[in-house]
Amino acid sequence: MCDCGSTTTPRAGPFASGRELVEFVQKAHGGSVAVSALPNGGLEHNCQGCGQMFVLETFVQGCPACGGVHAVSPPRANDPAAIQYAGTGFVLPQSA
């Protein structure tokens, strides 16, 4: 059984914010969550780096315009307000 959603630390794990949330989701289940498709075709969102509108289609994704990395955790995958931004300078690891 997975316990990644349970924590005794407030604002941690799937309920963290900013870079901490992005890193948590990116690492969850060996990275498989990060590349999984969001339910209902994704969430429309304005990039918190450049302001460009895009659709967050996976749990962790870079903005197509500027590359700014955003994420949402599975328990909050239907809430555009829960999308978090990793901040300037954060980049996704290169695929092999």
Sine and cosine of phi, psi and omega as CSV:
sin_phi,cos_phi,sin_psi,cos_psi,sin_omega,cos_omega
0.00,0.00,0.68,-0.73,0.00,-1.00
-0.99,0.15,0.69,-0.72,0.06,-1.00
-0.88,-0.47,0.37,0.93,-0.07,-1.00
-0.93,0.38,-0.29,0.96,0.02,-1.00
-1.00,-0.05,-0.10,1.00,-0.01,-1.00
-0.97,-0.25,0.70,-0.72,0.01,-1.00
-0.39,-0.92,0.50,-0.86,0.08,-1.00
-0.99,-0.12,-0.05,1.00,0.00,-1.00
-0.99,-0.14,0.90,-0.44,0.03,-1.00
-0.86,0.51,0.56,-0.83,0.06,-1.00
0.88,0.48,0.51,0.86,0.04,-1.00
-0.87,-0.49,0.10,-0.99,0.03,-1.00
0.85,0.53,-0.73,-0.69,-0.06,-1.00
-0.94,0.34,-0.12,0.99,0.02,-1.00
-0.92,-0.38,0.25,0.97,0.07,-1.00
-0.94,0.35,0.06,-1.00,0.03,-1.00
-0.76,-0.65,0.30,-0.95,0.07,-1.00
0.84,0.54,-0.62,-0.78,-0.06,-1.00
-0.84,0.54,-0.59,0.81,-0.01,-1.00
-0.87,0.49,-0.67,0.75,0.04,-1.00
-0.92,0.39,-0.70,0.71,0.00,-1.00
-0.85,0.52,-0.73,0.69,0.00,-1.00
-0.91,0.42,-0.63,0.78,0.03,-1.00
-0.87,0.48,-0.78,0.63,-0.03,-1.00
-0.92,0.40,-0.62,0.79,0.00,-1.00
-0.86,0.50,-0.58,0.81,-0.06,-1.00
-1.00,-0.05,-0.26,0.97,-0.10,-1.00
-0.84,0.54,0.74,-0.67,0.04,-1.00
0.80,0.60,0.70,0.71,0.05,-1.00
0.93,0.38,0.35,0.94,0.02,-1.00
1.00,-0.08,-0.09,1.00,-0.05,-1.00
-0.93,0.36,-0.52,0.86,0.02,-1.00
-0.91,0.40,-0.68,0.74,-0.08,-1.00
-0.81,0.58,-0.62,0.78,-0.08,-1.00
-0.99,-0.11,0.03,1.00,0.02,-1.00
-0.97,0.24,0.57,-0.82,0.01,-1.00
-0.94,0.34,0.63,-0.78,0.09,-1.00
-0.95,0.30,0.49,-0.87,0.06,-1.00
-0.91,0.41,0.40,-0.92,0.08,-1.00
0.88,0.47,0.43,0.90,0.08,-1.00
0.99,0.14,0.08,1.00,0.06,-1.00
0.96,-0.27,-0.08,-1.00,-0.05,-1.00
-0.80,-0.60,0.77,-0.63,0.11,-0.99
-0.96,0.29,0.64,-0.77,-0.10,-0.99
-0.40,-0.92,0.58,-0.82,0.16,-0.99
-1.00,-0.01,0.80,-0.60,0.02,-1.00
-0.81,0.59,0.73,-0.69,0.01,-1.00
-0.99,0.15,-0.04,1.00,0.08,-1.00
-0.99,-0.12,-0.80,0.59,-0.09,-1.00
-0.92,-0.40,-0.18,0.98,0.03,-1.00
1.00,0.04,-0.09,1.00,-0.01,-1.00
-0.93,0.37,0.70,-0.71,0.07,-1.00
-0.96,0.28,0.70,-0.71,0.11,-0.99
-0.47,-0.88,0.20,-0.98,0.04,-1.00
-0.97,-0.25,0.87,-0.50,0.09,-1.00
-0.97,0.24,0.94,-0.33,-0.10,-1.00
-0.99,-0.15,-0.41,0.91,0.05,-1.00
-0.84,-0.55,0.21,-0.98,-0.08,-1.00
-0.90,0.44,-0.47,0.88,0.12,-0.99
-0.75,-0.66,0.78,-0.62,-0.06,-1.00
-0.40,-0.92,0.55,-0.83,0.10,-0.99
-1.00,0.03,0.53,-0.85,0.09,-1.00
-0.90,0.44,0.75,-0.66,0.01,-1.00
-0.90,0.45,-0.42,0.91,-0.05,-1.00
-0.99,0.12,-0.71,0.70,-0.11,-0.99
-0.84,-0.54,-0.18,0.98,-0.01,-1.00
1.00,0.07,-0.02,1.00,0.02,-1.00
-0.85,0.53,0.78,-0.63,-0.12,-0.99
-1.00,0.01,0.78,-0.63,0.00,-1.00
-0.83,-0.56,0.40,-0.92,0.05,-1.00
-0.45,-0.89,0.38,-0.92,0.16,-0.99
-0.67,-0.75,0.56,-0.83,-0.02,-1.00
-1.00,0.00,0.44,-0.90,-0.03,-1.00
-0.80,0.60,-0.65,0.76,0.00,-1.00
-0.91,0.42,-0.28,0.96,-0.07,-1.00
-0.85,-0.52,0.37,0.93,-0.14,-0.99
-0.92,0.40,-0.17,0.99,0.03,-1.00
-0.97,-0.25,0.15,0.99,-0.09,-1.00
-0.89,-0.46,0.98,-0.22,0.01,-1.00
-0.84,0.54,-0.48,0.88,0.01,-1.00
-0.94,0.35,-0.27,0.96,-0.01,-1.00
-1.00,0.03,-0.09,1.00,0.02,-1.00
-0.92,0.40,0.75,-0.66,-0.03,-1.00
-0.90,-0.43,0.48,-0.88,-0.04,-1.00
-0.93,-0.37,0.74,-0.68,-0.05,-1.00
-0.97,0.25,-0.27,0.96,0.02,-1.00
0.99,-0.17,0.26,-0.97,-0.01,-1.00
-0.87,0.48,0.70,-0.72,0.06,-1.00
1.00,-0.01,-0.21,0.98,0.03,-1.00
-0.98,0.19,0.76,-0.65,0.02,-1.00
-0.79,-0.61,0.51,-0.86,0.07,-1.00
-0.96,0.28,0.57,-0.82,0.06,-1.00
-0.90,0.43,0.51,-0.86,0.01,-1.00
-0.96,0.29,0.66,-0.75,0.08,-1.00
-0.95,0.31,0.55,-0.84,0.02,-1.00
-0.98,0.22,0.00,0.00,0.00,0.00
